[in-house]
């Protein structure tokens, strides 16, 4: 049969795994290569898209206004609303201020000068009394008895003196008639002198008794306001008591002692030697309420070496009792008045490395930096020695974002006060941000005070 040759010429059978292993491995490698290439392309596309966004954002948010829209903060040519005020001419009062304490002209502790029971109190706590007013009464019966005894003793000794004087005249007559010895006359004359001394002693005792009786009525040594009573009715008081019955303090007029730096002594002495009366004002702790007005009395004769200050004393009428002893006050003394000075709000003055400067608004509504020399300050105004002329306009609000040559929308201060001015300025800035237009590339204008950057324009995928 021919089956054997056919079987011999055909290739021997190969196992299935050996025949198909090599083609399957090659196709798998190509699939992995294609997958890696696809991932790399996708990563490159994503990276390129994300990296182009900040560039577009920066070109839209930080560039100059115009084709790309305004930059951060409104751009170089954007108009910024600012508060302004005009330089005016006014009198500037130069004050010296210091911390002070109210001190009364006089303070006295009312005491009893005799011992005895307190029988009556003729005052109310906090009452204002005059000097000599009877405040309390001590039991006067013992002193009335002593007064009666002194009067009786004086009457007895006065009678003895008178009898001795009569006898002396009689003896002198008899001596002239040579009817009596001169020794007897001399003895009688000595007796008259003895009785005269006794009468004088009795008169002193009587005066003392009357004085003690007077002391049983306790009077006010000075005029002023009474404090709280120190002893109650019915108690026995003594002249040696330290607390006394009540304390009285003079409140009208009243003084205040305050301190100023030693560098100001020449200016104060110059005014005092010129005979000027320096007005003084007393203000409360917060310096919001004026308590009293007075004048300077004098200043101390030496400087406190520990603080470098000198003490001054001012007197106040204190008609309304606004000042109280030991009260803390802020004292302000008018030293001098500068007439017709050029003044601007203190808020307009900025400080730089080269000195003080302000932003001046020009006629084209742009600002320029102007160096100035500042003078004394009174309240919210500062006098300008050099650099500003009356009528010029300076920026007082919105200074933090200004640059030399910036375009501004000036909003002048009105009669409504600082709060009304601030509200008007805030409203103007809100309107400025609300009416800001987007740029040519679709970048939104950013002019608010937070400085938010504009969002990038939408891009189409290539």
C-alpha positions as CSV (number, residue, x, y, z in Angstrom):
1,X,0.0,0.0,0.0
2,X,1.1,3.6,-0.6
3,X,0.2,4.7,2.9
4,X,3.7,4.3,4.3
5,X,5.5,6.7,1.9
6,X,2.9,9.4,2.4
7,X,3.3,9.1,6.2
8,X,7.1,9.3,5.8
9,X,7.1,12.5,3.6
10,X,4.8,14.5,5.9
11,X,6.2,16.5,8.8
12,X,6.0,15.0,12.1
13,X,3.2,16.2,14.3
14,X,4.1,19.2,16.6
15,X,2.6,19.8,19.9
16,X,0.0,22.7,19.9
17,X,1.9,24.7,22.5
18,X,5.1,24.6,20.5
19,X,3.5,25.7,17.2
20,X,1.5,28.8,18.5
21,X,3.8,30.2,21.4
22,X,6.1,32.5,19.3
23,X,3.4,34.4,17.3
24,X,1.4,35.1,20.5
25,X,4.3,36.7,22.3
26,X,5.1,39.1,19.5
27,X,1.6,40.5,19.2
28,X,1.5,41.0,23.0
29,X,4.6,43.1,23.0
30,X,3.2,45.4,20.3
31,X,0.0,45.9,22.3
32,X,2.1,47.1,25.3
33,X,4.1,49.5,23.2
34,X,1.0,51.0,21.7
35,X,-0.5,51.4,25.2
36,X,2.6,53.2,26.5
37,X,2.6,55.6,23.5
38,X,-1.0,56.4,24.0
39,X,-0.5,57.2,27.7
40,X,2.5,59.4,27.0
41,X,0.5,61.3,24.4
42,X,-2.4,61.8,26.8
43,X,0.0,63.0,29.6
44,X,1.6,65.4,27.2
45,X,-1.7,66.8,26.1
46,X,-3.0,67.2,29.7
47,X,0.3,68.8,30.9
48,X,0.4,71.2,28.0
49,X,-3.2,72.3,28.6
50,X,-2.7,72.9,32.3
51,X,0.6,74.8,31.8
52,X,-1.0,77.2,29.3
53,X,-3.8,78.2,31.8
54,X,-1.6,80.2,34.3
55,X,0.0,82.0,31.4
56,X,-3.4,83.0,30.1
57,X,-4.5,83.9,33.6
58,X,-1.4,86.1,34.2
59,X,-1.8,87.8,30.9
60,X,-5.4,88.6,31.7
61,X,-5.1,89.4,35.4
62,X,-1.7,91.2,35.6
63,X,-1.5,92.9,32.3
64,X,-2.3,96.6,31.5
65,X,-5.9,97.5,30.8
66,X,-7.0,97.5,27.2
67,X,-7.0,94.5,24.9
68,X,-6.2,92.1,27.7
69,X,-8.4,93.8,30.3
70,X,-7.4,95.6,33.5
71,X,-4.7,94.0,35.7
72,X,-4.7,93.3,39.4
73,X,-5.9,96.1,41.5
74,X,-7.6,97.8,38.5
75,X,-4.5,98.2,36.4
76,X,-2.2,101.2,35.9
77,X,-4.8,103.3,34.1
78,X,-7.8,102.3,36.3
79,X,-9.5,105.1,38.3
80,X,-9.4,104.5,42.1
81,X,-12.0,106.3,44.3
82,X,-10.2,108.1,47.2
83,X,-11.2,110.5,50.0
84,X,-9.7,114.0,49.7
85,X,-9.7,117.2,51.6
86,X,-8.6,120.8,50.9
87,X,-5.8,122.6,52.7
88,X,-7.3,125.5,54.6
89,X,-6.2,128.4,56.7
90,X,-6.9,128.2,60.4
91,X,-5.6,129.1,63.9
92,X,-3.7,126.2,65.5
93,X,-3.6,126.1,69.3
94,X,-0.4,124.6,70.7
95,X,-1.1,122.7,73.9
96,X,1.1,121.0,76.5
97,X,-0.5,117.9,78.0
98,X,0.2,116.0,81.2
99,X,-1.2,113.5,83.6
100,X,-2.4,115.1,86.9
101,X,-4.2,114.6,90.1
102,X,-6.8,116.8,91.7
103,X,-5.6,118.2,95.1
104,X,-7.9,120.3,97.4
105,X,-6.7,123.7,98.7
106,X,-7.3,122.5,102.3
107,X,-8.4,119.4,104.1
108,X,-9.1,119.4,107.9
109,X,-10.1,116.7,110.3
110,X,-12.7,118.1,112.6
111,X,-11.9,117.1,116.2
112,X,-13.2,118.0,119.6
113,X,-10.8,120.0,121.7
114,X,-12.4,119.0,125.0
115,X,-13.5,115.7,126.5
116,X,-17.2,114.9,126.8
117,X,-20.2,113.1,125.5
118,X,-21.3,113.9,122.0
119,X,-24.8,115.4,122.5
120,X,-25.7,116.7,119.1
121,X,-24.7,116.6,115.4
122,X,-25.7,119.6,113.4
123,X,-24.6,118.4,109.9
124,X,-25.5,115.8,107.3
125,X,-22.9,113.7,105.5
126,X,-21.9,115.3,102.2
127,X,-23.1,118.7,103.2
128,X,-21.3,121.8,102.1
129,X,-20.7,124.1,105.0
130,X,-19.0,127.5,105.6
131,X,-16.2,128.2,108.0
132,X,-17.4,128.7,111.6
133,X,-20.6,126.6,111.2
134,X,-21.4,124.6,114.4
135,X,-21.1,120.9,113.5
136,X,-21.4,119.2,116.8
137,X,-22.1,119.9,120.5
138,X,-20.3,118.3,123.5
139,X,-21.9,118.1,126.9
140,X,-21.2,121.6,128.3
141,X,-22.4,121.2,131.9
142,X,-19.0,120.4,133.4
143,X,-17.4,123.4,131.7
144,X,-20.3,125.7,132.7
145,X,-19.6,124.7,136.3
146,X,-15.9,125.5,135.9
147,X,-16.8,128.8,134.5
148,X,-19.0,129.6,137.5
149,X,-16.3,128.7,139.9
150,X,-13.8,130.8,138.1
151,X,-16.2,133.8,138.1
152,X,-16.7,133.3,141.9
153,X,-13.0,133.2,142.6
154,X,-12.4,136.3,140.6
155,X,-15.1,138.2,142.4
156,X,-13.7,137.2,145.8
157,X,-10.1,138.1,145.0
158,X,-11.3,141.4,143.3
159,X,-13.1,142.3,146.6
160,X,-9.9,141.6,148.6
161,X,-7.9,143.7,146.2
162,X,-10.3,146.6,146.5
163,X,-10.3,146.5,150.3
164,X,-6.5,146.4,150.4
165,X,-6.4,149.4,148.1
166,X,-8.7,151.4,150.4
167,X,-6.5,150.5,153.4
168,X,-3.5,151.6,151.5
169,X,-4.9,155.0,150.9
170,X,-5.8,155.4,154.5
171,X,-2.4,154.4,155.7
172,X,-0.8,156.8,153.3
173,X,-2.9,159.6,154.7
174,X,-1.9,158.7,158.3
175,X,1.7,158.5,157.2
176,X,1.5,162.0,155.9
177,X,0.3,163.1,159.3
178,X,3.1,161.2,160.9
179,X,0.6,159.0,162.7
180,X,1.7,155.6,161.5
181,X,4.9,153.9,160.8
182,X,6.1,153.8,157.2
183,X,6.7,150.0,157.5
184,X,3.0,149.4,157.8
185,X,2.3,151.4,154.7
186,X,4.9,149.4,152.8
187,X,3.4,146.1,153.9
188,X,-0.1,147.3,152.9
189,X,1.3,148.3,149.4
190,X,2.8,144.8,149.0
191,X,-0.5,143.2,150.0
192,X,-2.3,145.3,147.3
193,X,0.1,144.0,144.7
194,X,-0.4,140.4,145.9
195,X,-4.1,140.7,145.5
196,X,-3.7,142.3,142.1
197,X,-1.7,139.2,141.0
198,X,-4.3,136.9,142.3
199,X,-7.1,138.8,140.4
200,X,-5.1,138.5,137.2
201,X,-4.7,134.8,137.7
202,X,-8.4,134.5,138.4
203,X,-9.1,136.4,135.2
204,X,-7.0,133.9,133.2
205,X,-8.8,131.0,134.9
206,X,-12.1,132.6,134.0
207,X,-11.0,133.1,130.3
208,X,-9.9,129.5,130.1
209,X,-13.2,128.3,131.5
210,X,-15.1,130.3,128.9
211,X,-12.8,128.9,126.2
212,X,-13.4,125.4,127.2
213,X,-17.1,126.1,127.2
214,X,-16.8,127.4,123.7
215,X,-14.9,124.3,122.6
216,X,-17.9,122.2,123.6
217,X,-19.4,123.6,120.4
218,X,-17.4,122.1,117.6
219,X,-17.2,124.4,114.5
220,X,-15.9,124.0,111.0
221,X,-12.4,125.3,110.7
222,X,-12.7,125.8,106.9
223,X,-15.5,125.9,104.4
224,X,-16.0,122.9,102.2
225,X,-17.7,119.6,101.8
226,X,-18.2,117.2,104.7
227,X,-17.3,113.5,104.4
228,X,-18.7,110.6,106.3
229,X,-19.0,111.0,110.1
230,X,-16.4,109.1,112.1
231,X,-18.3,108.9,115.4
232,X,-21.9,108.4,116.3
233,X,-24.1,110.4,118.6
234,X,-23.9,109.5,122.3
235,X,-20.2,108.5,122.3
236,X,-17.6,110.1,124.5
237,X,-15.0,111.9,122.5
238,X,-11.6,113.0,123.6
239,X,-9.2,115.7,122.5
240,X,-6.6,113.0,121.9
241,X,-8.7,111.1,119.4
242,X,-7.0,110.7,116.0
243,X,-10.1,109.9,113.9
244,X,-12.0,113.0,114.8
245,X,-15.7,113.6,114.1
246,X,-15.7,114.3,110.4
247,X,-13.3,115.3,107.6
248,X,-14.0,118.5,105.7
249,X,-12.4,119.2,102.3
250,X,-12.4,122.5,100.4
251,X,-13.7,122.0,96.9
252,X,-14.1,125.6,95.7
253,X,-11.7,126.5,94.4
254,X,-9.7,123.4,93.8
255,X,-6.3,122.7,92.3
256,X,-4.7,120.1,90.1
257,X,-1.0,119.1,90.0
258,X,0.3,117.7,86.7
259,X,3.7,117.1,85.1
260,X,5.3,118.1,81.8
261,X,8.7,117.2,80.3
262,X,11.6,119.3,81.4
263,X,12.3,120.3,77.8
264,X,9.1,122.5,77.9
265,X,10.2,124.5,80.9
266,X,11.8,127.3,78.9
267,X,8.6,127.8,76.9
268,X,6.4,127.9,80.0
269,X,8.8,130.2,81.9
270,X,8.9,132.6,78.9
271,X,5.1,133.0,79.0
272,X,5.0,133.4,82.8
273,X,7.7,136.0,82.8
274,X,5.9,137.9,80.1
275,X,2.9,138.2,82.5
276,X,0.6,136.0,80.5
277,X,-2.1,133.8,82.1
278,X,-2.0,130.3,80.6
279,X,-5.5,128.7,80.3
280,X,-5.7,125.1,81.6
281,X,-8.3,122.5,80.9
282,X,-9.0,119.3,82.9
283,X,-10.3,116.3,80.9
284,X,-11.5,112.9,82.0
285,X,-9.5,109.6,81.8
286,X,-10.7,108.9,78.2
287,X,-10.1,112.6,77.1
288,X,-13.6,112.8,75.8
289,X,-15.3,115.0,78.4
290,X,-14.0,118.4,79.5
291,X,-14.5,118.6,83.3
292,X,-13.3,122.1,84.1
293,X,-11.4,125.2,82.9
294,X,-8.9,127.1,85.0
295,X,-5.5,128.8,84.8
296,X,-1.9,128.0,85.7
297,X,-0.8,129.1,89.2
298,X,2.8,128.2,89.3
299,X,5.4,125.5,88.7
300,X,7.7,123.7,91.0
301,X,11.2,124.9,91.7
302,X,13.0,121.7,90.7
303,X,12.9,118.8,88.2
304,X,12.2,115.3,89.3
305,X,15.4,113.5,88.4
306,X,13.8,110.1,88.3
307,X,11.2,111.0,85.6
308,X,12.7,114.1,84.0
309,X,9.5,116.1,84.6
310,X,8.5,119.2,86.5
311,X,5.2,119.7,88.4
312,X,2.8,122.5,87.7
313,X,-0.2,123.6,89.7
314,X,-3.5,124.9,88.1
315,X,-6.5,126.3,89.9
316,X,-10.2,125.7,88.9
317,X,-13.3,127.4,90.2
318,X,-15.1,124.0,90.2
319,X,-18.6,125.6,90.4
320,X,-20.3,122.3,89.4
321,X,-18.1,120.1,91.6
322,X,-16.9,118.2,88.6
323,X,-13.4,117.8,90.1
324,X,-13.0,115.7,93.2
325,X,-9.9,115.3,95.4
326,X,-7.4,112.7,94.3
327,X,-9.2,112.3,91.0
328,X,-7.1,111.4,88.0
329,X,-7.4,113.9,85.1
330,X,-5.7,114.7,81.8
331,X,-4.6,118.3,81.9
332,X,-4.1,120.4,78.8
333,X,-2.5,123.8,78.9
334,X,-2.7,126.3,76.1
335,X,0.9,127.5,75.5
336,X,0.6,129.5,72.3
337,X,-1.8,130.1,69.3
338,X,-0.4,130.0,65.8
339,X,-2.4,132.4,63.7
340,X,-3.5,131.8,60.0
341,X,-1.6,128.5,59.6
342,X,-2.1,126.2,56.6
343,X,-3.7,123.0,57.9
344,X,-4.6,119.6,56.5
345,X,-6.1,116.4,58.0
346,X,-3.4,114.5,59.9
347,X,-4.6,111.3,58.1
348,X,-3.2,112.7,54.8
349,X,0.4,112.7,56.1
350,X,2.6,109.7,55.2
351,X,6.1,109.0,56.5
352,X,8.8,107.7,54.3
353,X,12.6,107.3,54.3
354,X,13.0,110.9,53.1
355,X,10.6,112.4,55.5
356,X,6.9,113.3,55.5
357,X,4.9,113.5,52.3
358,X,1.3,113.7,51.0
359,X,-0.5,112.8,47.8
360,X,-1.7,116.0,46.1
361,X,-4.6,115.7,43.6
362,X,-3.9,117.7,40.5
363,X,-6.3,119.3,38.0
364,X,-6.3,116.2,35.7
365,X,-7.3,114.0,38.7
366,X,-3.9,112.4,39.0
367,X,-1.9,112.3,42.2
368,X,1.7,113.4,42.8
369,X,3.9,112.9,45.8
370,X,4.8,116.1,47.6
371,X,7.4,116.4,50.4
372,X,6.2,118.5,53.3
373,X,7.3,119.9,56.7
374,X,4.7,119.2,59.4
375,X,4.1,121.6,62.3
376,X,2.0,121.3,65.5
377,X,-1.1,119.2,65.6
378,X,-4.5,120.1,67.1
379,X,-7.2,117.4,67.0
380,X,-7.4,115.9,63.5
381,X,-5.6,118.8,61.8
382,X,-1.9,119.4,61.4
383,X,-0.2,122.7,60.5
384,X,2.1,122.5,57.5
385,X,5.2,124.7,57.6
386,X,6.3,124.1,54.0
387,X,5.1,122.1,51.0
388,X,1.3,122.8,50.8
389,X,-0.5,125.9,49.9
390,X,-4.1,126.8,50.9
391,X,-6.6,125.4,48.5
392,X,-4.6,122.4,47.3
393,X,-6.3,119.0,47.6
394,X,-4.7,116.1,49.4
395,X,-5.7,112.4,49.7
396,X,-6.8,111.4,53.2
397,X,-8.3,107.9,52.5
398,X,-7.3,105.1,50.1
399,X,-3.6,105.8,50.4
400,X,-2.4,102.2,50.5
401,X,-2.9,101.5,46.8
402,X,-1.8,104.9,45.4
403,X,1.3,105.5,43.3
404,X,2.8,108.6,41.9
405,X,0.8,109.6,38.8
406,X,-2.2,107.3,39.5
407,X,-5.6,108.3,38.2
408,X,-8.1,108.8,41.0
409,X,-11.8,109.7,41.5
410,X,-11.7,112.3,44.4
411,X,-14.5,112.2,46.9
412,X,-14.4,115.3,49.2
413,X,-15.2,115.2,52.8
414,X,-18.7,116.5,53.5
415,X,-20.5,118.0,56.5
416,X,-21.7,114.5,57.6
417,X,-18.5,113.7,59.5
418,X,-15.9,111.0,59.1
419,X,-18.5,108.1,59.3
420,X,-20.5,109.6,56.4
421,X,-17.3,110.2,54.4
422,X,-16.2,106.6,54.9
423,X,-19.6,105.3,53.9
424,X,-19.6,107.4,50.8
425,X,-16.1,106.2,49.8
426,X,-17.1,102.6,50.3
427,X,-20.2,103.0,48.1
428,X,-18.0,104.6,45.4
429,X,-15.6,101.7,45.5
430,X,-18.4,99.2,45.3
431,X,-19.8,101.0,42.3
432,X,-16.4,101.1,40.7
433,X,-16.1,97.3,41.0
434,X,-19.6,96.7,39.9
435,X,-19.2,98.7,36.6
436,X,-15.8,97.2,35.8
437,X,-15.9,95.7,32.2
438,X,-14.2,92.4,31.1
439,X,-11.2,92.5,28.8
440,X,-11.0,91.7,25.1
441,X,-9.7,88.1,25.8
442,X,-12.6,87.5,28.2
443,X,-10.6,88.2,31.3
444,X,-12.7,89.7,34.1
445,X,-11.6,93.0,35.5
446,X,-10.4,92.8,39.1
447,X,-10.4,96.0,41.1
448,X,-11.7,95.1,44.5
449,X,-9.6,95.6,47.6
450,X,-9.1,91.9,48.0
451,X,-7.0,91.8,44.8
452,X,-8.7,88.6,43.4
453,X,-7.1,87.6,40.1
454,X,-9.2,87.1,37.0
455,X,-10.2,83.7,35.8
456,X,-8.5,82.5,32.5
457,X,-10.5,82.6,29.3
458,X,-12.1,79.3,28.1
459,X,-9.9,77.5,25.5
460,X,-11.0,75.1,22.9
461,X,-9.2,71.7,22.7
462,X,-7.1,71.5,19.5
